[in-house]
Amino acid sequence: SNIQSVDSFQNNYRVFSNLSYTDVERKYGAIVKLLPLGANLFCVFEHGCGIVPINEKALMSTTTGQSIHLYGSDVVQSQITVISPDYGSTWEESIIVTPNGIYGVDTFAKKIWRYSSEGFAVISDMLVQRFLNDNINLTDYEQNAIVASRNVKTHYNNYKGDVMFTFYNGDKEWNLCYNERIQKWVTKYSWTPAYSANIYNSFISTDKHSMQEYVEASHKLGS
């Protein structure tokens, strides 16, 4: 879109030109989700993660000893800084931002990863990797979420600092809880939330089974 103009009444973020696009390499698969990361974008591919610079600039010195910034011709650069060439995610709702990092679930590699100020790390290697190997039963063709039937979704409880990784595909469902404040896996819940939100520092969620009953009732009314 157009570059933001300070004190302008026109929202330039909504003005797009037909030729304003940037091609990026597809060696890590398609782009699944873009997230703001400071002045850059955190890009999650199907099989990798990277950082896309925005308004990249270079610092150069003049003959008089002064320094100037030179900006590139494009707002978004075609080259990315690769953070992980091995792990990404095909499930958009499994990628979530918390105050301390970015989390995602790679069902192809059967890994749960995190990106924080300490860098990229696979947190499922601690204690739960064997569980993921035995309980992720998706095929390469099952990549679309179906409400109350198949999805990989991550929830965040801001009050407790819990990051909950939920999975359900037919009869297979589970909910693993990782506390990012103590950086440990703390429990496995017996309930599977379909949707959630943090409202006034309270965690509000909708159970997967309640959502399934709602969908079935809606189908009956529609028929």
Solvent accessible surface area in square Angstrom, and as a share of the most:
residue,aa,sasa,rsa
1,S,54,0.35
2,N,67,0.34
3,I,114,0.58
4,Q,108,0.48
5,S,56,0.36
6,V,129,0.74
7,D,138,0.72
8,S,53,0.34
9,F,215,0.89
10,Q,111,0.49
11,N,74,0.38
12,N,15,0.08
13,Y,127,0.48
14,R,187,0.68
15,V,50,0.29
16,F,144,0.60
17,S,64,0.41
18,N,149,0.77
19,L,152,0.76
20,S,66,0.42
21,Y,152,0.58
22,T,51,0.30
23,D,108,0.56
24,V,36,0.21
25,E,73,0.33
26,R,175,0.64
27,K,143,0.61
28,Y,24,0.09
29,G,15,0.15
30,A,34,0.26
31,I,78,0.40
32,V,33,0.19
33,K,51,0.22
34,L,88,0.44
35,L,14,0.07
36,P,104,0.66
37,L,54,0.27
38,G,83,0.79
39,A,84,0.65
40,N,53,0.27
41,L,45,0.22
42,F,0,0.00
43,C,1,0.00
44,V,0,0.00
45,F,2,0.01
46,E,43,0.19
47,H,66,0.30
48,G,0,0.00
49,C,2,0.01
50,G,0,0.00
51,I,27,0.13
52,V,7,0.04
53,P,24,0.15
54,I,46,0.23
55,N,58,0.30
56,E,87,0.39
57,K,106,0.45
58,A,56,0.43
59,L,116,0.58
60,M,98,0.44
61,S,90,0.58
62,T,48,0.28
63,T,145,0.84
64,T,110,0.64
65,G,63,0.61
66,Q,126,0.56
67,S,68,0.44
68,I,80,0.40
69,H,95,0.43
70,L,85,0.42
71,Y,137,0.52
72,G,42,0.40
73,S,119,0.77
74,D,82,0.42
75,V,53,0.30
76,V,47,0.27
77,Q,35,0.15
78,S,61,0.39
79,Q,147,0.65
80,I,21,0.11
81,T,82,0.48
82,V,58,0.34
83,I,45,0.23
84,S,4,0.03
85,P,77,0.49
86,D,92,0.48
87,Y,53,0.20
88,G,0,0.00
89,S,0,0.00
90,T,26,0.15
91,W,6,0.02
92,E,98,0.44
93,E,65,0.29
94,S,0,0.00
95,I,4,0.02
96,I,37,0.19
97,V,76,0.44
98,T,10,0.06
99,P,100,0.63
100,N,84,0.43
101,G,11,0.10
102,I,6,0.03
103,Y,1,0.00
104,G,0,0.00
105,V,1,0.01
106,D,3,0.01
107,T,16,0.09
108,F,134,0.56
109,A,34,0.26
110,K,58,0.25
111,K,37,0.16
112,I,0,0.00
113,W,0,0.00
114,R,22,0.08
115,Y,37,0.14
116,S,19,0.12
117,S,123,0.79
118,E,137,0.62
119,G,25,0.24
120,F,52,0.22
121,A,41,0.32
122,V,30,0.17
123,I,3,0.01
124,S,0,0.00
125,D,86,0.45
126,M,86,0.39
127,L,160,0.80
128,V,15,0.09
129,Q,33,0.15
130,R,179,0.65
131,F,52,0.21
132,L,0,0.00
133,N,70,0.36
134,D,89,0.46
135,N,27,0.14
136,I,7,0.04
137,N,71,0.37
138,L,28,0.14
139,T,79,0.46
140,D,90,0.47
141,Y,204,0.78
142,E,44,0.20
143,Q,78,0.35
144,N,107,0.55
145,A,58,0.45
146,I,84,0.43
147,V,73,0.42
148,A,3,0.02
149,S,45,0.29
150,R,40,0.15
151,N,10,0.05
152,V,1,0.01
153,K,29,0.12
154,T,6,0.03
155,H,2,0.01
156,Y,21,0.08
157,N,16,0.08
158,N,55,0.28
159,Y,140,0.53
160,K,105,0.45
161,G,0,0.00
162,D,9,0.05
163,V,0,0.00
164,M,4,0.02
165,F,1,0.00
166,T,1,0.01
167,F,1,0.00
168,Y,4,0.02
169,N,21,0.11
170,G,45,0.44
171,D,152,0.79
172,K,65,0.27
173,E,52,0.23
174,W,8,0.03
175,N,0,0.00
176,L,10,0.05
177,C,0,0.00
178,Y,0,0.00
179,N,18,0.09
180,E,8,0.03
181,R,138,0.50
182,I,99,0.50
183,Q,82,0.37
184,K,127,0.54
185,W,30,0.11
186,V,68,0.39
187,T,61,0.35
188,K,108,0.46
189,Y,58,0.22
190,S,117,0.76
191,W,83,0.29
192,T,3,0.02
193,P,0,0.00
194,A,1,0.01
195,Y,89,0.34
196,S,39,0.25
197,A,46,0.36
198,N,63,0.32
199,I,88,0.45
200,Y,209,0.79
201,N,81,0.41
202,S,54,0.35
203,F,41,0.17
204,I,92,0.47
205,S,45,0.29
206,T,50,0.29
207,D,43,0.22
208,K,6,0.03
209,H,87,0.39
210,S,59,0.38
211,M,33,0.15
212,Q,61,0.27
213,E,118,0.53
214,Y,145,0.55
215,V,34,0.19
216,E,88,0.40
217,A,48,0.37
218,S,45,0.29
219,H,126,0.56
220,K,153,0.65
221,L,158,0.79
222,G,72,0.69
223,S,129,0.83
